Amino acid sequence: MEIGISTFLEATPDPNTGAAVDHAERLRHAVEEMVLADQVGLDVYGIGEHHRADYAGSAPAVVLAAAAAMTKRIRLTSAVTVLSSDDPVRVFQDFATLDGLSGGRAEIMAGRGSFIESFPLFGYSLDDYDELFEEKLELLLALRADEKVTWPGGHRPAIRNLGVYPRPVQNPLPVWIASGGNPESVIRAGTMGLPIALAIIGGMPENFAPLVKLYRTAAEKAGHDPAKMQIATHSHGFVGETTDAAADLFFPPTQAQMNVIGRERGWGPYTRATYDTARSLRGALYVGDPEYVAEKILLLRKNLGITRFFLHVNVGTMPHRDVLRAIELLGTRVAPIVRKELERTGG
């Protein structure tokens, strides 16, 4: 099973001082994180695309490319690319370029996005939310399948037998479908034979088991081997020397950012009680010492049969040294526990 890091390149105000984090500094920190993640043996690093002041990740492929030549084995992916408001041709070219620079380690994780800022920014209507994604996903897959493409057009202008370059090292370039738990997205991914990434940031992860079953059933009906389908999850969390220390360190920035998002979406206040419940064994927060986080990942593997786990660090701004230490612990202590146990049990 693969274990890695996901981030939105949070540049939120420091919860203690109120000072905003400089975007340029956060971008440089991301490169350091990828280099460290590679060095400590993590499998994948993903950057989510957002177009708002509290995140610095509006161009994931560019940031990932900055670390491509400085890393050796870690896979580099978007998490996610908001395909609905982007041009599939440019997305393909960006990640094919990244694939070349990294020697075949690039991936695209395509999704609708949980924030809507990119739609007005790039001139799209939310009335076309579903139609945009379906059309652009179809074009993206056509681009990776053939060097020259003919496309009838729709929300994007037509393409008439034109080549799209560079071609990636990997054939095909991996494309994942990201979903927050929408059954239609899960069925689409299974039917197309594409790997699925599920964002599990609330409730009990075990409740996603019916969606995983739906995904595998759709894949089997479409003629794909369900045993070969890849399933990833993305959840917030933090690894510390002790569970109490990790919980106390991760709570203030998490509370600050969750309350910002909550006010935008009409949620109630994010409290310490909410947080502590979520970091319990069956909750969706992976916060604790290495042994506890490993135990939770193994439980997730047992309940959902996942093949990849993303730990989203950090939710709100944290000291860079603390984020680096969490990545180091994930790679040197959590991942070995998980891998050893799966090898022992054949799971």
N, C-alpha and C positions, 0 to 999 in steps of 0.2 A: 504494500500500500504506500502511496506517495503522500508526503507531508510537506506543507509549504506555508508561505506567508501571503496574505492579501492585504492591500491597503488602498485607501482613497487619497493618499498623500495629504492627510489632515493638516490644515494650517489654521486651526481654530485659535481663538484667544486663549492664552494661558489661564487656567482656572484659578490660579493663585494671584497672578499679577494683573490679569486683564489685557496684557500686551499681545498684539497679534503677531503670529509667526510669519516671518518673511518667506514668500513663495520660493525665491531663489535658494534660500538656505534649506528649505524642506526638500527641494528637488535634489540638491547635493547629498542630503542625508539619505535619500532613497537609494542613490547609487552605492553608498557605503553599506546600506542594509543588504542590497543584492550581493555585493562582494562577500560580505560576512556569511550570508545564508548559503552561498556556494561553498565557502570554506568549511562550514560546519556540517555539510552533508545533506542539507535540505534539497528537496526535489524540484520545487517550483516557486516562483514569485510572481504575483499578479497585481496589476494596478488598475483600479477602476477609473473610468472616464466621468468627470463631472465638470460643470461650467458655472461655478459659483465661488464666491470669495473665500469660503472656509475650506476649500480643497484646492490643491495645486496640480491635480492630475488631469488636465484637459487634453493632453496629448500623450497617452500611455506609451505608444510605440517609440516616441522620441526618447523618453526617459529610460525605457527598457534597452534601447540601442546604446545609450551611454554606458551601460554596464556590460554589454554583450562581449566586448573585447577584453574585459577585465575578469570575466568568469569563464569556467570551463565546462561545467556539466548541468548546472541548474537550468530548468526550462523557464522561459520568459513569456508571460501571457497578459493579455488584457483581462480585467475582471470587474466590470465588463466594458466592451465597446458598445456604445449606444447606436446600434446599427440603423434604427428607425430614422435618425436625424443626420446620418452620415452618408457619404457616397461610397458604395461598395467597391468601386474601382480603386479609390484612394486607400480604403481600408486594406484591400488585398495588396496593393503595391507597398504600403507601409510595412505590413507584416511579412511580406516576401523579402523586402529589404532587410528587416530584422532577422529573418531566417538565414539569409546569406551571411550577415555580419556575425551571427552567433554559431554558425556551422550547423544549422538545422535544429535549433532549440526553441523556435517561436511557435506560439499558438494564438488563436483568436477565440475569445469567449464573447459570443454575440448575445445581446439582450435588448429589451425595450428600455431599460433604465428605470430606476425608482424615483428619480427626480425629473422635472419637466423643463428645466431651463434651456436645454439644447434645442427644443422645438421652435420657440420663437426666435432664438438666436440664429438659426439656419433657415428660417422661413417656412416651417412646416406647421400644419394644423393638428392639434390634438384630436380633432374629429377623425383623422386618418390614422390614429394610433396603431391599430392592429394591421390595417392594410399596408401601411408603410413597412412594418417589420417583415411581413410575409413576402412582399415583393422584393425587398432588398436582400433578404436571406436567400431567396431563389437565385438572384443575380450573383451574390457572393459565391455560392456553390458552383454556379456555371463558370465563373472566373477561375476557380481553382481546378476545375475539371479539364478545361481546354485552353490552349494558348491563345487562340483566336475566338472571339465571341461575337455572336449576333444576338441582339436583345431588342425586343419590340418597343420598349419604352413604357412609361407609365408616370410615376412620380419623378422618375429620372429620365432624361432624354434617351432615345434609341441609340444602339450601337450596331454598326453594320460591318461585320467581319473584320474587326480590328484586333490587333494583338495587344496584350496587357503584360507589361514587364516591370521589374525582373521576375523571372519564374523562381519559386522557392526551391530550397534544397530538398525539403521533405515533399514527397508526392504520395498522398495529398497533404497539403498544409493543414494541420489539425484545426477544426472548427468545433467549438463546444456551444451548446445552447444553455444560457443562464435563465433561471426561473426562481421567482420568489414563492412558488408553490401553486402556480396556475395549472390546472389539469390539462388545458388545451396545449400549453407549451410542452408539458411532459409528454403528451401523446405525440405531438409533432416531432419532438426529438427522437422518440423511440421509432416512429414510423420511418423517419429519414435515416436511421442508423447512426445518429450523431450522439456523442457523449453529452451528458447532462450535468449541470452544476446547480445545486439547490442552495439558496440563501436561507439559513436557519438562524434567525436572530431573536427568536422569541418562542415561548411555549416549550413543549417537550419535543426534542428531536425525534423520538420514537413515533410521534404522530405523523411523520412524513412517510412511514412505511407503506401506506396505501398508494401514495404517489409513486414510490419506487416500483411497487407491483404493477401499477398502471403503465409505467414506462417500459418495464420488461415485457409486459403482455403485448403492448403496441409494437415493440421491436420484433417479437416472435411472430406476430400476425403478418408483419411485413417481410418476413423471411430472413431476419437477422438472428444470430445466435445470442440469446439473452445473457448467456454466461460470459460473453466477450464485451458486453456493453459497459462503458465506464461511467461511474457515478461519483461526482465530487460534492462536497458540502463546504460552505463558507460560514464561519461563525466567529463572533467577537471573542476575544480572550487575551490572556496575559500570563506569562510564566515567571514566577519569582522564586527566591530561595526557600521561602516558606509560604504556605497558603494564606496565612493572615497578612503577611507583608504584601503579597501580590494583590490581595483583595483591597487593602487599604490604599495602595498606590494607584490601582487602576480605576477606583470608583470616582474620584472627583472629576477627571476629564470625561469619563463616560457619562456621568450624570449631566455635566454641562452641555455636551453635544446632544444627548438624547432629549434633553429639555428644549433645545433649539429646534430640533426636528419635530418634537412633540407639539410645540406651539404652532408650527406650520401646518400640521396635520390633524390637530384637534385631539391629541392624546392627553391623558392626565399626567401629572408630575412624575418624574422618574425618581423614586425614593431608594434609600438604602435597603429597605425591606424588599422592594422589587428586585433589586440587584442581588441580594443575598439568596433569594429564592431561585433566581436564574442561574446562579453558580453552584447550586446543589447538584448532586450526581446526575439527576435526570433532566436538569435544566439546560438552556441553550448557551450559557456563558461558560467558556473554558478558562477559568481563572483559578490559579493555585500553584502548588509546587509541582516539580516535574512528574512525580509519581501520580499525583491526583489528576493532572491534565492527561497523562497517558491512560489512566483508568477510564476517563470519560471518552477518549478517542476510541478505545477498544470496545466500550459499550456501544458507541455509535456504529462502529464496524459490525458488531453483532446484530444490532437492530435493523440497519439499513443496507448492509453489504457494500459500503462505500469503497471505492478504489483510490480516492484522493481526499485529503483533508486540508482545507485552508484555515489557518488561524489569522483572524483579522486583527492586526496590531498596528496602530492604536485607533480607538474610536474618537478620542479627542486628543488635543496636544499633550504630549508627555515629554520629559527630558530625553534627549537623544540617547544618552548613555543607558537609560533604563530600557528603551526599545531594543538597543543592540544587545543588552544582556538577555532580554527575553528571547530574542532570536537565537542567541548562542545556546541557551538552555533548551530551547525547542529542538535544535539540531543535535546537541551533544548528549542530552539526557532523556528527553521525551521520546524522540524518534527511535533511539536504540531499544528502549523498553517495549515500544509498540511492535517493532520489527521482530524482536526476539520472541515475544509472546505469540505473534502470528506464525512464526516459524515453528515454534514448539507445538502449537495446536493444529497446524496445517490450515489455519483460517485466513 
